[in-house]
Amino acid sequence: MQVKLHVQKMVCEGCENRLINALKEIKGVEKVTANYQIEEVVVQLKNKELLEKVIKKIEDLDFLVVGEKDE
Amino acid sequence: MNKTTLQVSGMTCSACSLGLEKYIKKQKHIIDVEVNLILQTVAITYERPLTKKDLMRFVKEAGFSCDAKKNKSLSWKAFFFFLFLGLFLMYISMGHMFHLLVPDFINKETHPLNYALFLFIATIPFLFYGKDILQSGIKNLLHKTSNMDTLITFGVIVNFLYSLSELVSLYKGNIASVNNLYFESSAFILLFVKLGRLIDTENKSKAVDSLQNLVTMTPKEGRIIKEEKEYVIPINEINVHDHVMVKPGEVFPVDGIVIDGKSHVNEAFLTGESLPVLKEKKSEVLAGSMNLEGVLTYEALKVGKDSMISHITKLVMNAFTKKTSLEKNVDKISRFFVPFIITMASIFFVFHLAFHDLETAIASFVTTLVVACPCALGLATPLALVVTIGNLSKKGIFVKNSEALENLPKIKNILLDKTGTITTGEISLVHSHVKKDEALTYLCSLEKNSTHPIGVALQKESRPVVTVKNFKNHPGFGIEGKIGNTVYYAGSTKFLKTFALKNPYTKEEKDYLAKGYMIVYLFSKKEVLGLFALRDTLKKDIVKTLDNLQKDYQLCMITGDNEVTAKVIASEVHISKVFAEVTPEEKEELVINHAPALMIGDGINDAPALKAATVGVSVFGGSDVSADSSDIVFLKEDITLLQTLFHVSKKTIKIIKENLFWAFFYNLIMIPLASGFLPITLNPMIASLAMTFSSITVALNSLRLRK
C-alpha cells in the first residue's frame, strides 16, 4: 500500500537522499521517494503495520512528520 | 572504551552532518560523536558491546554510506571507462565517414542491422551511468519543476526512443533508417554532463583541501590560568578541568562551565539565536561562541581541537554551499529556458511535420533540445568562483562568502578603520601625566582585560597589577572596573566628557592630539587621575596601497578615536574624508550611507559595520568577532592584499561573463541551425559535440584564473 507523508525539516537533496537510504533499510519498505521542495515523502509498504516504524525512523533522523497527505 | 574514525559519504550540508551526529548519539553504548563535514569523517567513542561493524550499520541506518575515498577514485575510473567506451562507440558509428577500418559484422554498409543493434546495446550502459541525472530530471518533470537535468533527460530520452524506433523500422526492412540512429548522442550527452559534475566536485574538494591546510596552519589558541598566571597555549593542549579565561570579543576555545565573571555571549552560529545570552557563574559556555563585553573564567569540560575546527569548518562549508546570486540567476534562467526550448523545439517539429516528413521533424526536435542544453551554464559560474577562491586562499585571502566576489566590482567607497587597519596597532605609551603614582598601575590593571589595541599596548608595560572586579567594556568609549572599593574608568576624551568632571589636562591633551598621539584618560566618578599619550605606527606599504586605490575608489577613514589624532594620521596616508569619534552603531550607519561600500577593519567595534557593508574585510590579527562578521578575512599581515582582492575579483567577473557568453553562444547560434530552416542542417551528433565544446571552452577559460 502507498502512503504519502507530509515531512518537514528536509533542507536539501542530501537530506532527501539520506532519508530514502535510511527508509530503504527497513524490511518491507518497497519503494521510497522524497521531495524537499514540496515536503513530501511517499512510501510503498508491504503492510500497514510498517507505517509506524517508518514514521519513527523519519523522526529518529530528526525530521518532522506532520501527518499524512490526502489525495 | 574505544574510539574510531569512519569515512562517511553523502553529507552535503550541516543539516545532514548534524542529523548523523544526533542519530548515532541516540544509540546505546555511544559515548561521544564528532562529525567533520569537510573531511567527511565521523569520530565515535563507544563502549564494549559495540563493534566497528555496528557503527558502520548506524551510519547506514542514518542514510549515509562509509568508504567515501573509494567512491571518488571509483568515479574517475568509471568516467574513463565510459569515455573509452564512448570513443569506441563513436568510431564504429562514424568510422565509415572517414573511411576507417570497421569490423565487417558491425559495418554500417554491409550489416546495417548489426550496426544498429551494436550501437543500441553499447548505449544502454550509459543510461545506467547517467542514472542519477535521468532520475533527477524525471522527478522534477513529475513535480512540474524544471532544472538543467530535465532538459538533459528530455533530450537523451527522446533521442534514445527515436533511435530505437528507427532501429525497429530498420529491422522491419527500411534500410534508410540506418541513417537516423543517434544512440551515441545520448551516450555522449550523459558522459559530458557527468564530466562536468566530476570536475565541479574535484575542484570543490581541491579548494577545500587547500583551505583546510591554511586554516589548520594558523594555530588557534586559548588562555588558561594556572596558579594566578595567564598562559596562552594551543587549543588542543587545553585539558578538561583547566581554568580558561576569555576576554571581550574572543571566541570560546572549548566547552565549559563559568567559574567567575559576567558577560553576554553570542551563540548565533550554533543555536541560531541572535540575541546575546547572559552567562555568569554556573552557566554553560560552548566552543565557537563569541564573548561580548565582559571577562569570563570557566572550567573546561569538553576539549579537543575538533570543536574549534568545526567552527571554521562551518565557515568554509558556507562559502561553498551557499548559492551565489549568479548561480541563482542560472537556476532562474533554467526555469524559463527549459520550457522555452521545449516550446521552440515543438514548433519546429510541427512545422516540419506539416511541410516535410516525420523524420525531419523528429530530427530537428531532438537536435534543438540537445543543442540548447545549457550544461555549460551550470559550470560557468561555479567553476570560475571555485578556482578563484582556491587561488585567493593560496595568496592569503580567505573568502568566506563567495557572493562577496561578485559584489566587489560594484564597490564605490572604501571605508577603513584606523587602529589596526591603517596603523599597525602596535602602540607604545610615550607620555603620562598622573595625579597619583598608582594611576598607571590602575590603568594597566584595567587594561589587562581589554582586547583593544590600546589595552594590548598598555599590557606590555610590565607592571605589577592589582585585582579588578566587575570588568565591563563600553564599545566606542572605554572600559571600567572596580579596584578595591572604587570604580575606575579608562577611555577616550569622549568617554570622559560623559561624566561631568573637571579635566586638569586639557592643554596637554591639545598638544598631544596635534601631534597625532592617542589619548587615554583614567578617572573615577569623582576625579581625573591621569592622562596617557600613546603613539601608533603606520602599516608597511599602506601609503602606496591607498594611493593606488584612490584612483578608482572614494576612501574614508572611520574611527572611534579622537578627531585631531585621526586627521593627522589621515593626512599621512592622503585620505581626506575622516569620520572620527564614532561609535560602532555610527560606523554601521556610515557604511550603509556609503553603499555600495567595502569596510575593512579588525576590532570588536567594527563588527556591526563589517556585517552591514556590501563587502566586509577583516585584516590579519583582527578579533574573532570581526572575522566572523566579515565576508573576507586576510590570513597574512599584508595590506596590499586589499589591492590583490580587487584585481582578482575583476578578473573573475570578466571570466564568468566570458564563460556565460561561451555557454550561450554555441547554443544560440546552433538553435537556428537545428531548426532546419536554414540550408545547413545539424544532426544530434554534431549538436552534442558542439555542446561538449562549450563545456570544454568554459573549463579552460576558468583555468586562466589559476594564476
Interface residues (C-beta under 8 A of the other chain):
Chain A: K9 V11 C12 E13 G14 C15 N17 R18 L19 I20 N21 A22 E25 T33 N35 Q37 I38 D60 L61 D62
Chain B: G10 M11 T12 C13 A15 C16 L18 G19 K22 Y23 K26 K60 E61 A62 G63 F64 S65 K139 H143 T145
